[in-house]
């Protein structure tokens, strides 16, 4: 799935993002505004994980969104 679809639906997905990565604040999620790199960085920072792991989690999130759509 193209990340542009996620970016275009970001406002509708903020609740889902919050439930997936609960340590991110609402303000941080709003500031991400669908920017994948920014989301990756925040996940790395909050959860103390490597970039590869953060990207793997985001890929899994995209796959879940795709299967639900």
The first five atom37 places (N, CA, C, CB, O) and aatype in JSON, in Angstrom:
{
  "aatype": [20, 20, 20, 20, 20, 20, 20, 20, 20, 20, 20, 20, 20, 20, 20, 20, 20, 20, 20, 20, 20, 20, 20, 20, 20, 20, 20, 20, 20, 20, 20, 20, 20, 20, 20, 20, 20, 20, 20, 20, 20, 20, 20, 20, 20, 20, 20, 20, 20, 20, 20, 20, 20, 20, 20, 20, 20, 20, 20, 20, 20, 20, 20, 20, 20, 20, 20, 20, 20],
  "atom_mask": [
    [1, 1, 1, 1, 1],
    [1, 1, 1, 1, 1],
    [1, 1, 1, 1, 1],
    [1, 1, 1, 1, 1],
    [1, 1, 1, 1, 1],
    [1, 1, 1, 1, 1],
    [1, 1, 1, 1, 1],
    [1, 1, 1, 1, 1],
    [1, 1, 1, 1, 1],
    [1, 1, 1, 1, 1],
    [1, 1, 1, 1, 1],
    [1, 1, 1, 1, 1],
    [1, 1, 1, 1, 1],
    [1, 1, 1, 1, 1],
    [1, 1, 1, 1, 1],
    [1, 1, 1, 1, 1],
    [1, 1, 1, 1, 1],
    [1, 1, 1, 1, 1],
    [1, 1, 1, 1, 1],
    [1, 1, 1, 1, 1],
    [1, 1, 1, 1, 1],
    [1, 1, 1, 1, 1],
    [1, 1, 1, 1, 1],
    [1, 1, 1, 1, 1],
    [1, 1, 1, 1, 1],
    [1, 1, 1, 1, 1],
    [1, 1, 1, 1, 1],
    [1, 1, 1, 1, 1],
    [1, 1, 1, 1, 1],
    [1, 1, 1, 1, 1],
    [1, 1, 1, 1, 1],
    [1, 1, 1, 1, 1],
    [1, 1, 1, 1, 1],
    [1, 1, 1, 1, 1],
    [1, 1, 1, 1, 1],
    [1, 1, 1, 1, 1],
    [1, 1, 1, 1, 1],
    [1, 1, 1, 1, 1],
    [1, 1, 1, 1, 1],
    [1, 1, 1, 1, 1],
    [1, 1, 1, 1, 1],
    [1, 1, 1, 1, 1],
    [1, 1, 1, 1, 1],
    [1, 1, 1, 1, 1],
    [1, 1, 1, 1, 1],
    [1, 1, 1, 1, 1],
    [1, 1, 1, 1, 1],
    [1, 1, 1, 1, 1],
    [1, 1, 1, 1, 1],
    [1, 1, 1, 1, 1],
    [1, 1, 1, 1, 1],
    [1, 1, 1, 1, 1],
    [1, 1, 1, 1, 1],
    [1, 1, 1, 1, 1],
    [1, 1, 1, 1, 1],
    [1, 1, 1, 1, 1],
    [1, 1, 1, 1, 1],
    [1, 1, 1, 1, 1],
    [1, 1, 1, 1, 1],
    [1, 1, 1, 1, 1],
    [1, 1, 1, 1, 1],
    [1, 1, 1, 1, 1],
    [1, 1, 1, 1, 1],
    [1, 1, 1, 1, 1],
    [1, 1, 1, 1, 1],
    [1, 1, 1, 1, 1],
    [1, 1, 1, 1, 1],
    [1, 1, 1, 1, 1],
    [1, 1, 1, 1, 1]
  ],
  "atom_positions": [
    [[0.84, -1.18, 0.0], [0.0, 0.0, 0.0], [0.88, 1.23, 0.0], [-0.95, 0.0, 1.21], [1.92, 1.28, 0.66]],
    [[0.46, 2.2, -0.72], [1.18, 3.44, -0.84], [1.01, 4.27, 0.44], [0.68, 4.23, -2.06], [-0.1, 4.46, 0.92]],
    [[2.11, 4.76, 0.99], [2.06, 5.55, 2.22], [1.22, 6.81, 2.02], [3.46, 5.92, 2.68], [0.69, 7.34, 2.99]],
    [[1.1, 7.3, 0.78], [0.28, 8.48, 0.52], [-1.17, 8.29, 0.94], [0.34, 8.84, -0.95], [-1.83, 9.25, 1.32]],
    [[-1.66, 7.06, 0.88], [-3.02, 6.78, 1.32], [-3.12, 6.96, 2.84], [-3.45, 5.34, 0.92], [-4.08, 7.55, 3.34]],
    [[-2.12, 6.46, 3.55], [-2.08, 6.65, 5.0], [-2.0, 8.14, 5.32], [-0.88, 5.88, 5.63], [-2.73, 8.64, 6.17]],
    [[-1.12, 8.83, 4.63], [-0.93, 10.26, 4.86], [-2.23, 11.03, 4.6], [0.2, 10.81, 3.97], [-2.59, 11.93, 5.36]],
    [[-2.92, 10.66, 3.54], [-4.18, 11.33, 3.19], [-5.29, 11.08, 4.19], [-4.63, 10.9, 1.83], [-6.2, 11.89, 4.33]],
    [[-5.22, 9.96, 4.89], [-6.24, 9.6, 5.87], [-5.74, 9.77, 7.31], [-6.69, 8.16, 5.65], [-6.32, 9.21, 8.24]],
    [[-4.67, 10.53, 7.49], [-4.02, 10.62, 8.79], [-4.98, 11.05, 9.9], [-2.86, 11.58, 8.72], [-4.98, 10.46, 10.98]],
    [[-5.79, 12.06, 9.65], [-6.71, 12.55, 10.69], [-7.66, 11.45, 11.15], [-7.53, 13.75, 10.17], [-7.97, 11.35, 12.33]],
    [[-8.11, 10.61, 10.21], [-9.01, 9.52, 10.56], [-8.27, 8.39, 11.29], [-9.68, 8.97, 9.31], [-8.89, 7.61, 12.01]],
    [[-6.97, 8.31, 11.11], [-6.18, 7.22, 11.69], [-5.54, 7.56, 13.02], [-5.12, 6.81, 10.73], [-4.91, 6.69, 13.63]],
    [[-5.66, 8.78, 13.49], [-4.95, 9.16, 14.71], [-5.32, 8.29, 15.9], [-5.22, 10.62, 15.03], [-4.46, 7.97, 16.72]],
    [[-6.57, 7.92, 16.02], [-6.99, 7.04, 17.13], [-6.35, 5.67, 17.03], [-8.49, 6.9, 17.15], [-5.95, 5.09, 18.04]],
    [[-6.26, 5.16, 15.83], [-5.64, 3.85, 15.61], [-4.14, 3.92, 15.9], [-5.87, 3.37, 14.17], [-3.58, 3.0, 16.5]],
    [[-3.51, 5.0, 15.49], [-2.09, 5.2, 15.76], [-1.87, 5.3, 17.28], [-1.55, 6.49, 15.03], [-0.92, 4.72, 17.81]],
    [[-2.75, 6.02, 17.96], [-2.64, 6.19, 19.41], [-2.78, 4.84, 20.12], [-3.71, 7.17, 19.93], [-2.06, 4.57, 21.09]],
    [[-3.68, 4.0, 19.65], [-3.85, 2.69, 20.3], [-2.67, 1.76, 20.01], [-5.15, 2.03, 19.84], [-2.33, 0.91, 20.83]],
    [[-2.04, 1.91, 18.85], [-0.89, 1.08, 18.49], [0.36, 1.52, 19.25], [-0.64, 1.15, 16.97], [1.1, 0.68, 19.77]],
    [[0.59, 2.81, 19.32], [1.77, 3.36, 19.99], [1.3, 4.33, 21.07], [2.72, 4.07, 18.98], [1.37, 5.55, 20.91]],
    [[0.82, 3.78, 22.17], [0.2, 4.55, 23.24], [1.1, 5.53, 23.96], [-0.34, 3.63, 24.23], [0.61, 6.43, 24.64]],
    [[2.41, 5.39, 23.82], [3.31, 6.32, 24.48], [3.47, 7.64, 23.71], [4.66, 5.68, 24.68], [4.08, 8.58, 24.22]],
    [[2.94, 7.69, 22.5], [2.97, 8.94, 21.73], [1.79, 9.81, 22.18], [2.92, 8.67, 20.18], [0.68, 9.31, 22.34]],
    [[2.05, 11.08, 22.36], [0.98, 11.98, 22.77], [0.11, 12.36, 21.57], [1.57, 13.24, 23.44], [0.51, 12.21, 20.41]],
    [[-1.08, 12.85, 21.87], [-1.97, 13.33, 20.81], [-1.3, 14.43, 19.99], [-3.29, 13.84, 21.39], [-1.4, 14.45, 18.76]],
    [[-0.62, 15.34, 20.68], [0.07, 16.43, 19.99], [1.15, 15.91, 19.05], [0.68, 17.4, 21.0], [1.3, 16.4, 17.93]],
    [[1.91, 14.92, 19.5], [2.96, 14.35, 18.65], [2.36, 13.69, 17.42], [3.8, 13.34, 19.44], [2.87, 13.84, 16.31]],
    [[1.28, 12.96, 17.62], [0.62, 12.3, 16.5], [0.09, 13.33, 15.51], [-0.53, 11.4, 16.99], [0.2, 13.15, 14.3]],
    [[-0.47, 14.42, 16.03], [-0.94, 15.49, 15.15], [0.22, 16.12, 14.38], [-1.68, 16.58, 15.97], [0.09, 16.43, 13.19]],
    [[1.36, 16.3, 15.04], [2.52, 16.91, 14.4], [3.13, 16.01, 13.34], [3.56, 17.26, 15.44], [3.72, 16.5, 12.38]],
    [[3.0, 14.71, 13.5], [3.5, 13.76, 12.5], [2.81, 14.03, 11.17], [3.28, 12.29, 12.94], [3.45, 14.03, 10.12]],
    [[1.51, 14.25, 11.22], [0.72, 14.6, 10.03], [0.98, 13.68, 8.84], [1.01, 16.03, 9.63], [0.99, 14.11, 7.69]],
    [[1.18, 12.4, 9.15], [1.37, 11.43, 8.08], [2.79, 11.31, 7.57], [0.49, 11.77, 6.95], [3.04, 10.57, 6.61]],
    [[3.74, 12.01, 8.18], [5.14, 11.95, 7.76], [5.77, 10.68, 8.34], [5.93, 13.22, 8.23], [6.02, 10.59, 9.54]],
    [[6.02, 9.72, 7.49], [6.53, 8.42, 7.92], [7.86, 8.52, 8.66], [6.69, 7.5, 6.72], [8.06, 7.86, 9.68]],
    [[8.78, 9.34, 8.16], [10.09, 9.5, 8.81], [9.95, 10.07, 10.22], [11.0, 10.41, 7.96], [10.63, 9.64, 11.15]],
    [[9.07, 11.03, 10.35], [8.85, 11.63, 11.67], [8.24, 10.62, 12.63], [7.93, 12.87, 11.55], [8.63, 10.55, 13.79]],
    [[7.3, 9.83, 12.14], [6.69, 8.78, 12.96], [7.75, 7.77, 13.37], [5.55, 8.09, 12.2], [7.79, 7.34, 14.53]],
    [[8.6, 7.37, 12.43], [9.68, 6.42, 12.73], [10.56, 6.96, 13.85], [10.52, 6.14, 11.47], [10.88, 6.24, 14.79]],
    [[10.95, 8.21, 13.75], [11.8, 8.82, 14.76], [11.16, 8.87, 16.13], [12.18, 10.2, 14.33], [11.81, 8.61, 17.14]],
    [[9.88, 9.22, 16.17], [9.17, 9.28, 17.45], [9.05, 7.9, 18.09], [7.79, 9.89, 17.26], [9.22, 7.76, 19.3]],
    [[8.76, 6.9, 17.29], [8.65, 5.54, 17.82], [10.01, 5.09, 18.37], [8.14, 4.55, 16.72], [10.08, 4.5, 19.44]],
    [[11.06, 5.38, 17.64], [12.41, 5.04, 18.11], [12.69, 5.69, 19.46], [13.47, 5.49, 17.07], [13.17, 5.05, 20.39]],
    [[12.39, 6.97, 19.54], [12.68, 7.74, 20.74], [11.87, 7.25, 21.94], [12.41, 9.21, 20.5], [12.42, 7.03, 23.02]],
    [[10.57, 7.09, 21.76], [9.69, 6.72, 22.87], [9.91, 5.3, 23.37], [8.27, 6.88, 22.46], [9.83, 5.02, 24.57]],
    [[10.18, 4.4, 22.43], [10.27, 2.99, 22.79], [11.71, 2.48, 22.87], [9.5, 2.17, 21.79], [11.93, 1.31, 23.21]],
    [[12.68, 3.33, 22.58], [14.08, 2.95, 22.67], [14.45, 1.78, 21.77], [14.42, 2.61, 24.09], [15.16, 0.87, 22.18]],
    [[13.96, 1.83, 20.54], [14.21, 0.74, 19.59], [14.99, 1.27, 18.39], [12.89, 0.1, 19.13], [15.07, 2.47, 18.16]],
    [[15.56, 0.35, 17.64], [16.32, 0.7, 16.44], [15.37, 1.15, 15.33], [17.18, -0.49, 15.98], [14.18, 0.83, 15.34]],
    [[15.92, 1.88, 14.38], [15.14, 2.37, 13.25], [14.51, 1.21, 12.48], [16.03, 3.2, 12.31], [13.36, 1.3, 12.07]],
    [[15.25, 0.12, 12.28], [14.72, -1.03, 11.56], [13.48, -1.6, 12.23], [15.79, -2.12, 11.44], [12.51, -1.96, 11.57]],
    [[13.51, -1.67, 13.56], [12.36, -2.2, 14.3], [11.18, -1.24, 14.21], [12.73, -2.44, 15.77], [10.04, -1.68, 14.05]],
    [[11.43, 0.05, 14.31], [10.35, 1.04, 14.18], [9.71, 0.93, 12.8], [10.88, 2.47, 14.42], [8.49, 0.98, 12.67]],
    [[10.53, 0.79, 11.77], [10.0, 0.66, 10.41], [9.22, -0.64, 10.24], [11.15, 0.73, 9.38], [8.22, -0.67, 9.53]],
    [[9.67, -1.72, 10.89], [8.95, -2.98, 10.83], [7.57, -2.84, 11.47], [9.75, -4.09, 11.54], [6.58, -3.35, 10.95]],
    [[7.52, -2.13, 12.59], [6.23, -1.89, 13.25], [5.3, -1.06, 12.37], [6.44, -1.19, 14.6], [4.1, -1.32, 12.29]],
    [[5.84, -0.06, 11.71], [5.04, 0.77, 10.81], [4.55, -0.05, 9.63], [5.85, 2.0, 10.32], [3.4, 0.08, 9.22]],
    [[5.41, -0.9, 9.07], [5.0, -1.77, 7.97], [3.86, -2.69, 8.41], [6.2, -2.6, 7.46], [2.92, -2.93, 7.65]],
    [[3.95, -3.22, 9.63], [2.88, -4.08, 10.15], [1.59, -3.28, 10.31], [3.29, -4.71, 11.5], [0.5, -3.79, 10.03]],
    [[1.7, -2.04, 10.76], [0.54, -1.17, 10.9], [-0.12, -0.93, 9.55], [0.94, 0.17, 11.53], [-1.35, -0.98, 9.43]],
    [[0.69, -0.66, 8.53], [0.18, -0.45, 7.17], [-0.53, -1.71, 6.67], [1.33, -0.06, 6.21], [-1.59, -1.62, 6.06]],
    [[0.07, -2.87, 6.91], [-0.53, -4.12, 6.48], [-1.88, -4.36, 7.17], [0.41, -5.29, 6.75], [-2.82, -4.84, 6.54]],
    [[-1.97, -4.02, 8.46], [-3.23, -4.15, 9.19], [-4.28, -3.2, 8.61], [-3.03, -3.87, 10.7], [-5.44, -3.57, 8.45]],
    [[-3.85, -1.98, 8.3], [-4.77, -0.99, 7.73], [-5.27, -1.45, 6.36], [-4.08, 0.38, 7.62], [-6.45, -1.32, 6.03]],
    [[-4.34, -2.0, 5.57], [-4.7, -2.47, 4.23], [-5.71, -3.61, 4.31], [-3.44, -2.94, 3.48], [-6.66, -3.64, 3.53]],
    [[-5.52, -4.54, 5.24], [-6.44, -5.67, 5.34], [-7.8, -5.25, 5.89], [-5.84, -6.75, 6.23], [-8.81, -5.89, 5.6]],
    [[-7.83, -4.17, 6.68], [-9.09, -3.68, 7.23], [-9.86, -2.84, 6.21], [-8.83, -2.85, 8.48], [-11.08, -2.71, 6.31]],
    [[-9.16, -2.29, 5.25], [-9.8, -1.41, 4.25], [-10.58, -2.16, 3.22], [-8.77, -0.57, 3.57], [-11.17, -1.55, 2.33]]
  ]
}
